[in-house]
């Protein structure tokens, strides 16, 4: 194990405004950001560093979110970046928030994905089981636990049964040497007090069953006006028009794009409107968007009673 201060193994790609990547516990840059990096390096200088015990970075005797945050800033200095956006995943969101709290003058934006403000009871119980499985060297059970806790039921159940052994082996191969120490960072880090001081554009991306802690603790103006830079999505970033790339536009002085129109509600998709008026072209339905948009007709015309059926 290496002595502190932490020195990270990192790669620097692309050119332009800076972006730092902070991966999750039990993960790595390759495991968490491989598909995102190519789209970022087209317009940004991307610093991708593995935390101790992941990738080519050796384990450390002591590991904390603050130490990892300072190590990321050191990598930014080495890359010649004065300011940057930080994209964090899972444990990386804790590191990202601590970095913004410790070096506020350096951070231009945050993207916090599948993260947490602090570990709740469910997370603590999961990490305790996680560490015990690793301590006993039971990677087979660890892989199954990871599959249950790290993937959605739809994804897991859709996998053919004959492919499960290969899937478990893939998970086992991806377990880094420092997974237990990284899990301990999640157990002991609390960024609740730091979130209230975040003033830079921030995107919060949460899965459908995500924990609301980060979005709840962010400053009020961002929550009241999500389009100003703070967005908590329950269906991923693309549903609401926010992606990590749109947030890092702050590094170039560009505003975030406006939020696109949401999908129409069920009553519109089914041909119903909220006016309570009957539709002249579909008498059994409430006024539908089709007849409202018909040339020469107005919403008020939709209130007209349907023509009487001629006698036979």
PyMOL commands that set and color helices and strands:
alter all, ss='L'
color gray80, all
select helices_A, chain A and resi 29-41+65-78+91-102+121-135+139-150+153-158+161-173+179-188+192-195+213-217+220-224+226-228+238-240+244-252+266-269+289-293+299-303
alter helices_A, ss='H'
color red, helices_A
select strands_A, chain A and resi 9-13+17-22+44-50+84-89+107-113+201-205+230-233
alter strands_A, ss='S'
color yellow, strands_A
deselect
rebuild
show_as cartoon
